[in-house]
Amino acid sequence: MSLIKSISGIRGTIGGKVNDNLTPLDVVKFASAFGTWLQNNNNKKDLTLVIGRDARISGQMVSSLVTATLQGLGINVIDLGLSTTPTVEIMVPELKADGGIILTASHNPKQWNALKLLNSKGEFISGENGAEVLALAESEDFNYAEVDDLGKYETRDDAFDIHIQQILDLPMVDVEAIKAKNFKVVLDAVNSTGGIAIPMLLDKLGCETVKLYCEPTGHFPHNPEPLKEHLGDICELVKKEGADFGVVVDPDVDRLAMIDEKGEMFGEEYTLVAVADYLLKNKSGAAISNLSSSRALRDVAKSHNSDYFASAVGEVNVVTLMKEKNAVIGGEGNGGIIYPDLHYGRDSLVGVALFLTHLAKENKTVSELRAGYPSYFMGKKKIELTPEINVDDILTKMEKEYQNEEVSTVDGVKIDFENNWVHLRKSNTEPIIRIYTEAKSQEEADRLGDEMIAKINSLI
């Protein structure tokens, strides 16, 4: 079964059986549920939704199904066509729309697709709202429009221009400082829409772009998650081209990773750290990430006498805490940059612009910039338990076992030791505890994970 229904949307593999995979019927049902939910929660008669998609092969088919379904409900559709997640998020309030749908399965392989749901602010709907949409999908309580009341359809081809101009207009993006450096940048856009949007931005910033996998065909040349083991080609090309650095984005362009001039990973965790360093140096305020993100962000915030707070894992949780703390910068350790002066969504385009400004003003190479940050190493392990074991009980026992340390129970159990930390999270679908660790060396991070597995086993 490859259909996952959650409060953030629906995703699955294309083809197969209804309710098991992301079939046309499932797409229509879920689009109907979201459209109906919007109608139930708006007093307006004429509602408008913005939709956009990444370049994956199924995108045009899924987009046609979603568009026709929304029109069938009497909802107007503004179609951005090939787009990015942050561009759709920008355009919902820009066009004064009532919501949006992004058709993307993010970093999942090409056989996957998804519908991600936005409110009128261009932000992901809340967990409570998502649960209401899921309930509507289950009940199939839909009322479609009569022929004279069908929704209208229009396309827009200026969304990237609007998005990029808003970035260039930001006071913290120094276009002239970047242009003066004549940066040479290699881009791996995994044959999706980053191959359209990022070169447009880099051109406006006076950078030379060397394109790798930038044709939006949807045929991903490697695993699209921007991790070190998938990025050998760009690491080699950065060195061969003598480039200043490399940029890697995922298919929907909300995750950003960098390659230094030596062809080495800057580190997904450190994308947010570098951008936060620049912003907090110039503006006081809080920095936010989730509980499984690197301690390096906390260290950088402290170095600028700024506060740091950690939310539960998940972009919606990060955004909620950012608003509560009026944060200057936030995001996730997977390369997701959320810059609230632009919008509350992970945005690789604004991340590139802020990183370039920082690099230009520091007058360092990318490797020198990275060397200036605290080095941490992360480990990820899991322990599989038998179904009769109460996972919540185990986590409670672990909390008590380490009660003399700094412990957070916001999302599972996170234990902060003096020089390292461990985060224990249970799976919502199977009897598994995921164990995330961070320490000053990879060996120490792995050892800490093994130590936690042994401790859990001793408590069973």
C-alpha positions as a LaTeX table, in Angstrom:
\begin{tabular}{lrrr}
\hline
Residue & $x$ (\AA) & $y$ (\AA) & $z$ (\AA) \\
\hline
Met1 & 0.00 & 0.00 & 0.00 \\
Ser2 & 1.56 & 3.27 & $-1.15$ \\
Leu3 & $-1.14$ & 5.84 & $-0.30$ \\
Ile4 & $-0.44$ & 8.01 & 2.73 \\
Lys5 & $-3.23$ & 10.26 & 4.00 \\
Ser6 & $-2.10$ & 12.77 & 6.58 \\
Ile7 & $-3.11$ & 16.13 & 7.98 \\
Ser8 & $-0.66$ & 17.82 & 5.59 \\
Gly9 & $-2.13$ & 16.28 & 2.43 \\
Ile10 & $-2.18$ & 13.04 & 0.50 \\
Arg11 & 0.71 & 11.34 & $-1.28$ \\
Gly12 & 1.24 & 8.05 & $-2.99$ \\
Thr13 & 2.57 & 6.19 & $-5.99$ \\
Ile14 & 0.87 & 6.63 & $-9.33$ \\
Gly15 & $-1.24$ & 3.76 & $-10.66$ \\
Gly16 & $-2.56$ & 0.64 & $-8.98$ \\
Lys17 & $-5.80$ & 0.23 & $-7.06$ \\
Val18 & $-8.11$ & 2.85 & $-5.58$ \\
Asn19 & $-7.37$ & 3.57 & $-1.89$ \\
Asp20 & $-4.07$ & 1.70 & $-2.20$ \\
Asn21 & $-2.19$ & 4.05 & $-4.52$ \\
Leu22 & $-2.59$ & 7.60 & $-5.82$ \\
Thr23 & $-5.11$ & 6.82 & $-8.56$ \\
Pro24 & $-7.21$ & 9.36 & $-10.50$ \\
Leu25 & $-10.17$ & 8.57 & $-8.25$ \\
Asp26 & $-8.12$ & 9.27 & $-5.12$ \\
Val27 & $-6.91$ & 12.58 & $-6.58$ \\
Val28 & $-10.48$ & 13.63 & $-7.40$ \\
Lys29 & $-11.79$ & 12.60 & $-3.99$ \\
Phe30 & $-9.12$ & 14.48 & $-2.08$ \\
Ala31 & $-9.34$ & 17.60 & $-4.26$ \\
Ser32 & $-13.11$ & 17.49 & $-3.73$ \\
Ala33 & $-12.61$ & 17.26 & 0.04 \\
Phe34 & $-10.28$ & 20.26 & 0.17 \\
Gly35 & $-12.48$ & 22.34 & $-2.11$ \\
Thr36 & $-15.57$ & 21.45 & $-0.06$ \\
Trp37 & $-13.75$ & 22.27 & 3.18 \\
Leu38 & $-12.85$ & 25.71 & 1.79 \\
Gln39 & $-16.46$ & 26.32 & 0.78 \\
Asn40 & $-17.69$ & 25.27 & 4.21 \\
Asn41 & $-15.28$ & 27.68 & 5.90 \\
Asn42 & $-15.76$ & 30.73 & 3.68 \\
Asn43 & $-18.73$ & 33.05 & 3.40 \\
Lys44 & $-17.71$ & 34.08 & $-0.11$ \\
Lys45 & $-19.56$ & 32.70 & $-3.09$ \\
Asp46 & $-16.68$ & 32.84 & $-5.58$ \\
Leu47 & $-13.58$ & 31.07 & $-4.28$ \\
Thr48 & $-10.23$ & 30.99 & $-6.09$ \\
Leu49 & $-7.38$ & 28.52 & $-5.67$ \\
Val50 & $-3.83$ & 28.74 & $-6.98$ \\
Ile51 & $-2.22$ & 25.51 & $-8.13$ \\
Gly52 & 1.31 & 24.70 & $-9.29$ \\
Arg53 & 3.36 & 21.57 & $-9.83$ \\
Asp54 & 6.90 & 20.30 & $-9.93$ \\
Ala55 & 8.21 & 18.59 & $-13.08$ \\
Arg56 & 7.54 & 14.98 & $-12.17$ \\
Ile57 & 6.10 & 12.86 & $-14.99$ \\
Ser58 & 2.62 & 12.50 & $-13.47$ \\
Gly59 & 2.27 & 16.21 & $-12.78$ \\
Gln60 & 0.26 & 17.21 & $-15.82$ \\
Met61 & $-2.23$ & 14.38 & $-15.33$ \\
Val62 & $-2.69$ & 15.10 & $-11.62$ \\
Ser63 & $-2.97$ & 18.84 & $-12.31$ \\
Ser64 & $-5.71$ & 18.26 & $-14.90$ \\
Leu65 & $-7.67$ & 16.11 & $-12.44$ \\
Val66 & $-7.35$ & 18.65 & $-9.63$ \\
Thr67 & $-8.27$ & 21.58 & $-11.88$ \\
Ala68 & $-11.37$ & 19.89 & $-13.30$ \\
Thr69 & $-12.51$ & 18.78 & $-9.85$ \\
Leu70 & $-12.21$ & 22.26 & $-8.37$ \\
Gln71 & $-14.05$ & 23.79 & $-11.35$ \\
Gly72 & $-16.71$ & 21.11 & $-10.88$ \\
Leu73 & $-17.22$ & 22.40 & $-7.34$ \\
Gly74 & $-17.63$ & 25.93 & $-8.68$ \\
Ile75 & $-14.15$ & 27.09 & $-7.58$ \\
Asn76 & $-12.00$ & 29.28 & $-9.84$ \\
Val77 & $-8.49$ & 28.02 & $-10.57$ \\
Ile78 & $-5.34$ & 30.01 & $-11.31$ \\
Asp79 & $-2.78$ & 27.57 & $-12.71$ \\
Leu80 & 0.91 & 28.48 & $-12.43$ \\
Gly81 & 1.94 & 25.35 & $-14.32$ \\
Leu82 & 5.54 & 24.31 & $-13.62$ \\
Ser83 & 6.37 & 26.00 & $-10.35$ \\
Thr84 & 8.02 & 25.52 & $-6.96$ \\
Thr85 & 6.50 & 25.05 & $-3.54$ \\
Pro86 & 7.65 & 28.49 & $-2.29$ \\
Thr87 & 6.45 & 30.18 & $-5.50$ \\
Val88 & 2.93 & 28.83 & $-5.03$ \\
Glu89 & 3.08 & 29.93 & $-1.38$ \\
Ile90 & 4.08 & 33.45 & $-2.48$ \\
Met91 & 1.39 & 33.67 & $-5.16$ \\
Val92 & $-1.63$ & 32.69 & $-3.02$ \\
Pro93 & $-1.66$ & 35.99 & $-1.05$ \\
Glu94 & $-0.22$ & 37.89 & $-4.03$ \\
Leu95 & $-3.30$ & 36.96 & $-6.06$ \\
Lys96 & $-5.64$ & 37.30 & $-3.05$ \\
Ala97 & $-6.67$ & 33.68 & $-3.48$ \\
Asp98 & $-8.51$ & 31.62 & $-0.88$ \\
Gly99 & $-6.00$ & 28.78 & $-0.82$ \\
Gly100 & $-3.62$ & 26.73 & $-2.90$ \\
Ile101 & $-2.58$ & 23.23 & $-3.84$ \\
Ile102 & 0.99 & 22.25 & $-4.62$ \\
Leu103 & 1.34 & 19.08 & $-6.67$ \\
Thr104 & 4.64 & 17.60 & $-5.58$ \\
Ala105 & 6.00 & 14.66 & $-3.64$ \\
Ser106 & 9.01 & 16.74 & $-2.63$ \\
His107 & 12.12 & 14.51 & $-2.37$ \\
Asn108 & 10.28 & 11.24 & $-3.09$ \\
Pro109 & 11.23 & 9.28 & $-6.25$ \\
Lys110 & 9.51 & 9.93 & $-9.59$ \\
Gln111 & 6.69 & 7.37 & $-9.15$ \\
Trp112 & 5.32 & 9.42 & $-6.24$ \\
Asn113 & 3.13 & 12.51 & $-6.31$ \\
Ala114 & 1.14 & 14.43 & $-3.72$ \\
Leu115 & $-1.33$ & 17.20 & $-3.03$ \\
Lys116 & $-0.09$ & 19.71 & $-0.45$ \\
Leu117 & $-2.70$ & 22.12 & 0.88 \\
Leu118 & $-2.35$ & 25.85 & 1.57 \\
Asn119 & $-4.59$ & 28.35 & 3.35 \\
Ser120 & $-5.28$ & 31.92 & 2.19 \\
Lys121 & $-1.95$ & 33.08 & 3.66 \\
Gly122 & $-0.07$ & 30.65 & 1.42 \\
Glu123 & 0.86 & 28.55 & 4.46 \\
Phe124 & 0.24 & 24.85 & 5.05 \\
Ile125 & $-3.11$ & 24.23 & 6.70 \\
Ser126 & $-3.11$ & 23.34 & 10.39 \\
Gly127 & $-3.34$ & 19.82 & 11.76 \\
Glu128 & $-6.89$ & 20.49 & 12.91 \\
Asn129 & $-7.90$ & 21.71 & 9.45 \\
Gly130 & $-6.16$ & 18.76 & 7.82 \\
Ala131 & $-8.13$ & 16.34 & 9.98 \\
Glu132 & $-11.37$ & 18.00 & 8.84 \\
Val133 & $-10.34$ & 17.59 & 5.18 \\
Leu134 & $-9.55$ & 13.91 & 5.76 \\
Ala135 & $-12.95$ & 13.39 & 7.38 \\
Leu136 & $-14.67$ & 14.98 & 4.38 \\
Ala137 & $-12.72$ & 12.72 & 2.03 \\
Glu138 & $-13.88$ & 9.67 & 3.97 \\
Ser139 & $-17.53$ & 10.74 & 4.01 \\
Glu140 & $-17.52$ & 11.86 & 0.34 \\
Asp141 & $-20.05$ & 14.53 & 1.29 \\
Phe142 & $-19.53$ & 16.65 & $-1.83$ \\
Asn143 & $-21.98$ & 18.86 & $-3.70$ \\
Tyr144 & $-20.84$ & 19.75 & $-7.20$ \\
Ala145 & $-21.89$ & 22.89 & $-9.08$ \\
Glu146 & $-24.51$ & 23.08 & $-11.80$ \\
Val147 & $-23.41$ & 23.99 & $-15.30$ \\
Asp148 & $-23.88$ & 27.76 & $-15.02$ \\
Asp149 & $-21.88$ & 27.84 & $-11.78$ \\
Leu150 & $-18.73$ & 25.97 & $-12.84$ \\
Gly151 & $-15.43$ & 27.54 & $-11.80$ \\
Lys152 & $-13.31$ & 29.59 & $-14.20$ \\
Tyr153 & $-9.78$ & 28.66 & $-15.27$ \\
Glu154 & $-6.80$ & 30.86 & $-16.06$ \\
Thr155 & $-3.05$ & 30.47 & $-16.29$ \\
Arg156 & $-0.21$ & 32.73 & $-15.13$ \\
Asp157 & 3.35 & 32.68 & $-16.44$ \\
Asp158 & 4.79 & 35.51 & $-14.34$ \\
Ala159 & 4.98 & 33.76 & $-10.95$ \\
Phe160 & 8.76 & 33.20 & $-10.97$ \\
Asp161 & 9.33 & 36.85 & $-11.92$ \\
Ile162 & 7.14 & 38.03 & $-9.04$ \\
His163 & 8.78 & 35.65 & $-6.55$ \\
Ile164 & 12.31 & 36.63 & $-7.60$ \\
Gln165 & 11.55 & 40.35 & $-7.55$ \\
Gln166 & 10.22 & 40.08 & $-4.00$ \\
Ile167 & 13.52 & 38.44 & $-3.02$ \\
Leu168 & 15.62 & 41.11 & $-4.76$ \\
Asp169 & 13.63 & 43.81 & $-2.94$ \\
Leu170 & 14.47 & 42.43 & 0.51 \\
Pro171 & 16.74 & 44.82 & 2.47 \\
Met172 & 18.91 & 41.89 & 3.64 \\
Val173 & 19.65 & 40.78 & 0.07 \\
Asp174 & 22.54 & 42.91 & $-1.20$ \\
Val175 & 22.31 & 42.56 & $-4.97$ \\
Glu176 & 25.23 & 44.88 & $-5.70$ \\
Ala177 & 27.57 & 43.13 & $-3.26$ \\
Ile178 & 26.77 & 39.79 & $-4.91$ \\
Lys179 & 27.19 & 41.16 & $-8.45$ \\
Ala180 & 30.61 & 42.56 & $-7.54$ \\
Lys181 & 31.88 & 39.04 & $-6.77$ \\
Asn182 & 30.99 & 37.48 & $-10.15$ \\
Phe183 & 30.32 & 34.13 & $-8.50$ \\
Lys184 & 30.41 & 30.98 & $-10.60$ \\
Val185 & 27.79 & 28.51 & $-9.38$ \\
Val186 & 27.05 & 24.93 & $-10.41$ \\
Leu187 & 23.39 & 23.96 & $-10.04$ \\
Asp188 & 21.91 & 20.46 & $-9.73$ \\
Ala189 & 18.12 & 20.76 & $-9.97$ \\
Val190 & 17.42 & 17.03 & $-10.42$ \\
Asn191 & 15.57 & 17.75 & $-13.71$ \\
Ser192 & 12.74 & 19.59 & $-11.99$ \\
Thr193 & 11.54 & 23.16 & $-11.66$ \\
Gly194 & 14.56 & 24.44 & $-9.76$ \\
Gly195 & 16.26 & 24.22 & $-13.15$ \\
Ile196 & 13.99 & 27.04 & $-14.32$ \\
Ala197 & 13.71 & 29.22 & $-11.22$ \\
Ile198 & 17.22 & 29.16 & $-9.70$ \\
Pro199 & 19.07 & 30.20 & $-12.94$ \\
Met200 & 16.61 & 33.11 & $-13.30$ \\
Leu201 & 17.53 & 34.25 & $-9.78$ \\
Leu202 & 21.28 & 33.73 & $-10.25$ \\
Asp203 & 21.19 & 35.71 & $-13.50$ \\
Lys204 & 19.56 & 38.66 & $-11.70$ \\
Leu205 & 22.34 & 38.43 & $-9.10$ \\
Gly206 & 25.10 & 38.57 & $-11.72$ \\
Cys207 & 26.26 & 34.98 & $-11.23$ \\
Glu208 & 27.50 & 32.59 & $-13.90$ \\
Thr209 & 25.45 & 29.38 & $-13.74$ \\
Val210 & 26.75 & 25.99 & $-14.82$ \\
Lys211 & 23.68 & 23.77 & $-15.22$ \\
Leu212 & 23.59 & 20.10 & $-14.27$ \\
Tyr213 & 20.31 & 18.21 & $-14.57$ \\
Cys214 & 18.27 & 21.36 & $-15.12$ \\
Glu215 & 15.87 & 20.17 & $-17.83$ \\
Pro216 & 12.39 & 19.89 & $-16.24$ \\
Thr217 & 11.66 & 16.43 & $-17.62$ \\
Gly218 & 10.76 & 14.78 & $-14.31$ \\
His219 & 13.24 & 11.98 & $-15.02$ \\
Phe220 & 15.35 & 12.31 & $-11.90$ \\
Pro221 & 18.97 & 11.33 & $-12.71$ \\
His222 & 19.65 & 10.29 & $-9.12$ \\
Asn223 & 17.74 & 9.91 & $-5.86$ \\
Pro224 & 16.19 & 13.39 & $-5.50$ \\
Glu225 & 16.85 & 13.76 & $-1.78$ \\
Pro226 & 19.83 & 16.15 & $-1.55$ \\
Leu227 & 22.09 & 13.93 & 0.56 \\
Lys228 & 25.84 & 13.40 & 0.15 \\
Glu229 & 25.52 & 9.85 & $-1.20$ \\
His230 & 23.41 & 11.11 & $-4.13$ \\
Leu231 & 25.53 & 14.08 & $-5.17$ \\
Gly232 & 28.77 & 12.71 & $-6.59$ \\
Asp233 & 28.22 & 14.28 & $-10.02$ \\
Ile234 & 27.89 & 17.87 & $-8.82$ \\
Cys235 & 30.78 & 17.49 & $-6.37$ \\
Glu236 & 33.02 & 16.50 & $-9.29$ \\
Leu237 & 31.67 & 19.22 & $-11.59$ \\
Val238 & 32.27 & 22.01 & $-9.05$ \\
Lys239 & 35.95 & 21.05 & $-8.96$ \\
Lys240 & 36.21 & 20.60 & $-12.73$ \\
Glu241 & 34.62 & 23.99 & $-13.43$ \\
Gly242 & 36.64 & 25.80 & $-10.75$ \\
Ala243 & 33.33 & 27.10 & $-9.43$ \\
Asp244 & 32.91 & 29.08 & $-6.23$ \\
Phe245 & 30.35 & 26.57 & $-4.98$ \\
Gly246 & 27.47 & 24.31 & $-5.94$ \\
Val247 & 23.76 & 24.53 & $-5.23$ \\
Val248 & 21.48 & 21.51 & $-4.93$ \\
Val249 & 17.69 & 21.64 & $-4.61$ \\
Asp250 & 15.03 & 18.96 & $-4.39$ \\
Pro251 & 12.22 & 18.64 & $-6.98$ \\
Asp252 & 9.92 & 21.26 & $-5.40$ \\
Val253 & 12.77 & 23.60 & $-4.37$ \\
Asp254 & 12.11 & 23.88 & $-0.63$ \\
Arg255 & 15.30 & 22.11 & 0.45 \\
Leu256 & 18.71 & 23.61 & $-0.20$ \\
Ala257 & 22.17 & 22.07 & 0.06 \\
Met258 & 25.57 & 23.56 & $-0.82$ \\
Ile259 & 28.82 & 22.13 & $-2.15$ \\
Asp260 & 32.04 & 24.02 & $-1.33$ \\
Glu261 & 34.70 & 24.97 & $-3.88$ \\
Lys262 & 36.61 & 21.78 & $-3.08$ \\
Gly263 & 33.67 & 19.59 & $-4.03$ \\
Glu264 & 32.81 & 18.79 & $-0.41$ \\
Met265 & 29.36 & 18.97 & 1.17 \\
Phe266 & 28.74 & 22.15 & 3.13 \\
Gly267 & 26.18 & 20.11 & 5.03 \\
Glu268 & 22.38 & 20.36 & 4.79 \\
Glu269 & 22.25 & 21.23 & 8.48 \\
Tyr270 & 24.60 & 24.16 & 7.91 \\
Thr271 & 22.55 & 25.89 & 5.20 \\
Leu272 & 20.26 & 27.26 & 7.91 \\
Val273 & 23.20 & 27.90 & 10.23 \\
Ala274 & 25.01 & 30.09 & 7.67 \\
Val275 & 21.93 & 32.10 & 6.77 \\
Ala276 & 21.09 & 32.58 & 10.46 \\
Asp277 & 24.66 & 33.73 & 11.15 \\
Tyr278 & 24.28 & 36.48 & 8.56 \\
Leu279 & 20.84 & 37.61 & 9.65 \\
Leu280 & 21.45 & 37.55 & 13.42 \\
Lys281 & 24.66 & 39.50 & 12.93 \\
Asn282 & 22.53 & 42.32 & 11.54 \\
Lys283 & 19.24 & 42.00 & 13.40 \\
Ser284 & 18.41 & 40.90 & 16.92 \\
Gly285 & 15.76 & 38.25 & 17.40 \\
Ala286 & 15.17 & 34.56 & 17.84 \\
Ala287 & 16.18 & 31.60 & 15.68 \\
Ile288 & 13.98 & 28.50 & 15.46 \\
Ser289 & 14.54 & 24.96 & 14.26 \\
Asn290 & 13.07 & 21.60 & 15.21 \\
Leu291 & 14.24 & 19.26 & 17.95 \\
Ser292 & 16.11 & 17.01 & 15.51 \\
Ser293 & 18.15 & 19.83 & 13.96 \\
Ser294 & 21.78 & 20.60 & 14.70 \\
Arg295 & 22.91 & 22.27 & 17.92 \\
Ala296 & 25.09 & 24.47 & 15.69 \\
Leu297 & 22.15 & 26.85 & 15.17 \\
Arg298 & 21.79 & 27.31 & 18.92 \\
Asp299 & 25.54 & 28.01 & 19.18 \\
Val300 & 25.45 & 30.60 & 16.39 \\
Ala301 & 22.40 & 32.30 & 17.93 \\
Lys302 & 24.17 & 32.50 & 21.29 \\
Ser303 & 27.26 & 34.00 & 19.64 \\
His304 & 25.04 & 36.89 & 18.53 \\
Asn305 & 23.31 & 37.16 & 21.92 \\
Ser306 & 20.11 & 35.87 & 20.34 \\
Asp307 & 17.58 & 33.37 & 21.63 \\
Tyr308 & 17.15 & 29.90 & 20.18 \\
Phe309 & 14.04 & 27.73 & 20.49 \\
Ala310 & 13.21 & 24.25 & 19.18 \\
Ser311 & 9.81 & 23.08 & 17.99 \\
Ala312 & 8.35 & 19.65 & 17.38 \\
Val313 & 9.43 & 18.12 & 14.06 \\
Gly314 & 7.41 & 19.36 & 11.05 \\
Glu315 & 7.28 & 22.61 & 9.10 \\
Val316 & 3.88 & 23.62 & 10.52 \\
Asn317 & 5.28 & 23.30 & 14.05 \\
Val318 & 8.36 & 25.36 & 13.19 \\
Val319 & 6.21 & 28.11 & 11.69 \\
Thr320 & 3.86 & 28.16 & 14.69 \\
Leu321 & 6.78 & 28.66 & 17.08 \\
Met322 & 8.39 & 31.26 & 14.80 \\
Lys323 & 5.23 & 33.34 & 14.95 \\
Glu324 & 4.97 & 32.92 & 18.72 \\
Lys325 & 8.57 & 34.07 & 19.23 \\
Asn326 & 8.55 & 36.63 & 16.39 \\
Ala327 & 11.66 & 34.90 & 15.01 \\
Val328 & 14.12 & 36.48 & 12.60 \\
Ile329 & 14.91 & 33.16 & 10.95 \\
Gly330 & 13.81 & 29.56 & 11.19 \\
Gly331 & 13.73 & 26.28 & 9.36 \\
Glu332 & 14.71 & 22.67 & 9.50 \\
Gly333 & 18.01 & 20.85 & 9.37 \\
Asn334 & 17.13 & 19.29 & 6.03 \\
Gly335 & 18.12 & 22.49 & 4.24 \\
Gly336 & 14.77 & 24.23 & 4.71 \\
Ile337 & 15.09 & 28.03 & 5.13 \\
Ile338 & 12.06 & 29.96 & 6.41 \\
Tyr339 & 12.57 & 33.73 & 6.20 \\
Pro340 & 9.45 & 35.46 & 7.60 \\
Asp341 & 10.25 & 38.84 & 6.03 \\
Leu342 & 9.32 & 37.13 & 2.74 \\
His343 & 6.86 & 34.40 & 3.78 \\
Tyr344 & 6.38 & 31.54 & 6.24 \\
Gly345 & 7.49 & 28.66 & 4.06 \\
Arg346 & 10.71 & 26.81 & 3.27 \\
Asp347 & 12.23 & 28.62 & 0.32 \\
Ser348 & 15.46 & 27.66 & $-1.45$ \\
Leu349 & 15.42 & 30.77 & $-3.65$ \\
Val350 & 15.56 & 33.22 & $-0.75$ \\
Gly351 & 18.06 & 30.85 & 0.90 \\
Val352 & 20.38 & 31.16 & $-2.11$ \\
Ala353 & 20.09 & 34.96 & $-2.14$ \\
Leu354 & 20.80 & 35.31 & 1.60 \\
Phe355 & 23.68 & 32.81 & 1.45 \\
Leu356 & 25.24 & 34.68 & $-1.48$ \\
Thr357 & 24.95 & 37.99 & 0.37 \\
His358 & 26.62 & 36.45 & 3.42 \\
Leu359 & 29.39 & 34.95 & 1.28 \\
Ala360 & 30.01 & 38.22 & $-0.53$ \\
Lys361 & 30.22 & 40.27 & 2.66 \\
Glu362 & 32.41 & 37.79 & 4.54 \\
Asn363 & 34.90 & 37.72 & 1.66 \\
Lys364 & 35.67 & 34.06 & 2.32 \\
Thr365 & 35.51 & 30.86 & 0.33 \\
Val366 & 32.63 & 28.53 & 1.12 \\
Ser367 & 34.97 & 26.06 & 2.83 \\
Glu368 & 36.42 & 28.87 & 4.98 \\
Leu369 & 32.89 & 29.95 & 5.90 \\
Arg370 & 32.01 & 26.38 & 6.92 \\
Ala371 & 35.19 & 26.04 & 8.99 \\
Gly372 & 34.05 & 28.97 & 11.13 \\
Tyr373 & 31.03 & 27.09 & 12.46 \\
Pro374 & 30.98 & 24.50 & 15.26 \\
Ser375 & 31.33 & 21.00 & 13.85 \\
Tyr376 & 28.75 & 18.45 & 14.84 \\
Phe377 & 27.99 & 15.02 & 13.47 \\
Met378 & 24.60 & 13.33 & 13.43 \\
Gly379 & 23.59 & 9.69 & 13.76 \\
Lys380 & 20.26 & 8.07 & 12.93 \\
Lys381 & 19.26 & 4.66 & 14.26 \\
Lys382 & 16.05 & 2.88 & 15.15 \\
Ile383 & 14.93 & 0.12 & 17.44 \\
Glu384 & 12.13 & $-2.18$ & 16.32 \\
Leu385 & 9.89 & $-3.40$ & 19.12 \\
Thr386 & 7.31 & $-6.17$ & 19.23 \\
Pro387 & 3.69 & $-4.96$ & 18.82 \\
Glu388 & 2.71 & $-5.75$ & 22.42 \\
Ile389 & 5.31 & $-3.36$ & 23.85 \\
Asn390 & 3.93 & 0.05 & 24.86 \\
Val391 & 6.18 & 2.56 & 23.12 \\
Asp392 & 4.83 & 5.51 & 25.10 \\
Asp393 & 5.64 & 3.68 & 28.32 \\
Ile394 & 9.22 & 3.12 & 27.17 \\
Leu395 & 9.61 & 6.84 & 26.34 \\
Thr396 & 8.25 & 7.78 & 29.78 \\
Lys397 & 10.78 & 5.47 & 31.43 \\
Met398 & 13.59 & 7.07 & 29.37 \\
Glu399 & 12.44 & 10.51 & 30.47 \\
Lys400 & 12.65 & 9.44 & 34.12 \\
Glu401 & 15.97 & 7.68 & 33.58 \\
Tyr402 & 17.56 & 10.97 & 32.46 \\
Gln403 & 15.55 & 13.40 & 34.60 \\
Asn404 & 18.74 & 15.05 & 35.87 \\
Glu405 & 19.64 & 16.13 & 32.32 \\
Glu406 & 17.91 & 18.79 & 30.20 \\
Val407 & 14.88 & 16.91 & 28.86 \\
Ser408 & 12.17 & 18.03 & 26.43 \\
Thr409 & 8.95 & 16.08 & 25.83 \\
Val410 & 7.52 & 18.43 & 23.19 \\
Asp411 & 8.00 & 15.74 & 20.54 \\
Gly412 & 8.96 & 12.34 & 21.92 \\
Val413 & 11.87 & 12.64 & 24.34 \\
Lys414 & 14.94 & 14.79 & 23.67 \\
Ile415 & 17.83 & 14.61 & 26.14 \\
Asp416 & 20.44 & 17.37 & 25.99 \\
Phe417 & 23.76 & 16.38 & 27.53 \\
Glu418 & 26.65 & 18.81 & 27.91 \\
Asn419 & 28.43 & 17.81 & 24.69 \\
Asn420 & 25.79 & 15.89 & 22.72 \\
Trp421 & 22.08 & 15.10 & 22.50 \\
Val422 & 19.68 & 12.29 & 21.67 \\
His423 & 16.12 & 12.58 & 20.36 \\
Leu424 & 13.76 & 9.61 & 20.65 \\
Arg425 & 10.62 & 9.68 & 18.49 \\
Lys426 & 8.05 & 6.97 & 18.03 \\
Ser427 & 6.66 & 6.01 & 14.64 \\
Asn428 & 2.96 & 6.68 & 14.16 \\
Thr429 & 2.52 & 3.62 & 11.98 \\
Glu430 & 4.66 & 0.84 & 13.48 \\
Pro431 & 6.28 & $-0.16$ & 16.82 \\
Ile432 & 9.56 & 1.64 & 16.19 \\
Ile433 & 11.51 & 4.23 & 18.16 \\
Arg434 & 13.68 & 6.41 & 15.94 \\
Ile435 & 16.89 & 7.56 & 17.57 \\
Tyr436 & 18.58 & 10.76 & 16.42 \\
Thr437 & 21.91 & 11.75 & 17.97 \\
Glu438 & 24.43 & 14.55 & 17.55 \\
Ala439 & 27.96 & 14.84 & 18.91 \\
Lys440 & 31.40 & 16.31 & 18.20 \\
Ser441 & 32.43 & 13.24 & 16.17 \\
Gln442 & 30.64 & 10.64 & 14.08 \\
Glu443 & 31.98 & 7.89 & 16.32 \\
Glu444 & 30.55 & 9.56 & 19.40 \\
Ala445 & 27.18 & 10.13 & 17.73 \\
Asp446 & 26.97 & 6.46 & 16.71 \\
Arg447 & 28.12 & 5.30 & 20.13 \\
Leu448 & 25.43 & 7.41 & 21.80 \\
Gly449 & 22.80 & 5.82 & 19.56 \\
Asp450 & 23.98 & 2.34 & 20.46 \\
Glu451 & 23.99 & 3.28 & 24.14 \\
Met452 & 20.37 & 4.41 & 23.89 \\
Ile453 & 19.34 & 1.17 & 22.17 \\
Ala454 & 20.99 & $-0.81$ & 24.98 \\
Lys455 & 19.26 & 1.33 & 27.60 \\
Ile456 & 15.83 & 0.85 & 25.95 \\
Asn457 & 16.36 & $-2.90$ & 25.76 \\
Ser458 & 17.23 & $-2.95$ & 29.45 \\
Leu459 & 13.92 & $-1.22$ & 30.27 \\
Ile460 & 11.78 & $-3.67$ & 28.31 \\
\hline
\end{tabular}
